[in-house]
Amino acid sequence: MNNLLEKYKSFPVQVKASFWFLICAFLQKGISILTTPIFSRLLTTIEYGQYNVFNSWLGIATVFISLNLSWGVYTQGLVKYEEEKNVYTSSLEGLSTTLVFIWTLIYLISRNFWNNLLSLTTVQMLAMLIMIWTTAVINFWASEQRVVYKYKALVIITLAVTIVKPALGIFFVLHAEDKVTARILGIVLVEIIGYAGLYFAQMHRGKQFFNAKFWKYAIIYNLPLVPHYLAQTVLNSADRIMISNMIGDSEAGIYSLAYSLAGVMALFNSALMQTLNPWIYQKIKAKRIKDIELIAYISLILIAAVNLLLILLAPEAVSVFAPKAYHDAIWVIPPVAISVYFTYSYDLFAKFAFYYEKTNLIMMASMLGAVLNVILNLIFINLFGYKAAGYTTLACYMIYSIGHYIFMNKVCDVYCDGVRPYSTIKILTITFAFMTAGFILLFTYNYTLIRYGIIVATMVVSIIKRKKIMEVGKELISLKKG
């Protein structure tokens, strides 16, 4: 233990911060997952579907209303305007607040129109607008903390809020007739109390609500990326909204449970990509992009492995996290889990367009995937029911990833002296093997003995190969130090 503590103390602050940001992300998602069995039992499938449709609209509305100002443009600006970062921060907080205020006025002037369009109540709509503001506040503050590697306060505040949210939500749901609104208000109340102080602290340090230079910079930088952000949100959210409108809230609830369980695997995507991000950009900058190849293949195999594990254990996962009414969610998990693999591969490919600021290429690939998702959902949900949405999502993420792969090669042809980072044959081999295994496992759901035999075999192989697995993990972690 002492040796571990000494080793931890010897790490650079960047490594310590990255470690705690990662732990915080896992705990946040873990607490959310642990409370899923509670809420799936307190809410009917219809109520669970309505709550998740609200979250889907929240994601879409956030892009339109906030322009995602607390994302990349803010982090880049903190570096670009380092000497004026306090003013930059307060002015972007001011811009974000102004946008939310304007959209709130627009909503109040024609609230019946918006309520009918989104199938939400006035209380739910106002709660959504507040959540868009509080989310921007915590994102601004958290991004600032990450840039300067101040992780202690971030971990404490985010974990405190993460724990109190479901606790208060359970209390509200148990004592309310409108359980969906009660669940939403529990979140809003905690976020206002937890995050409002951060807003006033940043405004006090910067002392400028409006700054023409920074408002202009943020809007010009982020406005062209709105279609990309919106397309990503549509890919993540449109299926639940369309299932709710085309079939019913109950089916949307069952589908949402499957999506939530697959979302756990998406956490591995972000955790692994956070480790690889700076290293990949260093290699691109140094024009040593072939150094990325082997690590990329290893990371793709790791992402494939964890998603195969979820597919293998889907029946058990659904039975643990929800009552029998949600059982059919097992048939949605395999295509959605495979989609998670393609969201990771897209991120690997898009790095080059982001680095060389070819945002038009990013937007084109993203919009293609989103538009196609809506069209395919309209066709196949009508023909085959809500389960088809899992397969339309998979098809669109595949096309999304392929589009970014093609654009990556175009960027490399121009900016990397024609050197391409990955072998198409190797990428296809890993992908084909993963998808084949995933769909084979899907067909074992009706053959319990065969599936349990595969589970035992997987455990045995993992034990035998544990040293090799640990070596791969250490190799990936070591990239952060280098």
ABEGO torsion letter per residue (X at the ends): XAAAAAAAAABBAAAAAAAAAAAAAAAAAAAAAAAAAAAAAABBAAAAAAAAAAAAAAAAAAAAAAGGAABAAAAAAAAAAAAAAAAAAAAAAAAAAAAAAAAAAAAAABAAAAAAAAGBBAAAAAAAAAAAAAAAAAAAAAAAAAAAGBAAAAAAAAAAAAAAAAAAAAAAAAABABAAAAAAAAAAAAAAAAAAAAAAAAAAAAGBABBAAAAAAAAAAAAAAAAAAAAAAAAAAAAAAAAAAAAEAAAAAAAAAAAAAAAAAAAAAAAAAAAAAAAAAAAAAAGBAAAAAAAAAAAAAAAAAAAAAAAAAAAAAAAAABBAAAAAAAAAAAAAAAAAAAAAAAAAAAAAAAAAGBAAAAAAAAAAAAAAAAAAAAAAAAAAEAAAAAAAAAAAAAAAAAAAAAAAAAAAAAAAGGBBABBAAAAAAAAAAAAAAAAAAAAAAABAAAAAAAAAAAAAAAAAAAAAAAAAAAAAAAAAAX
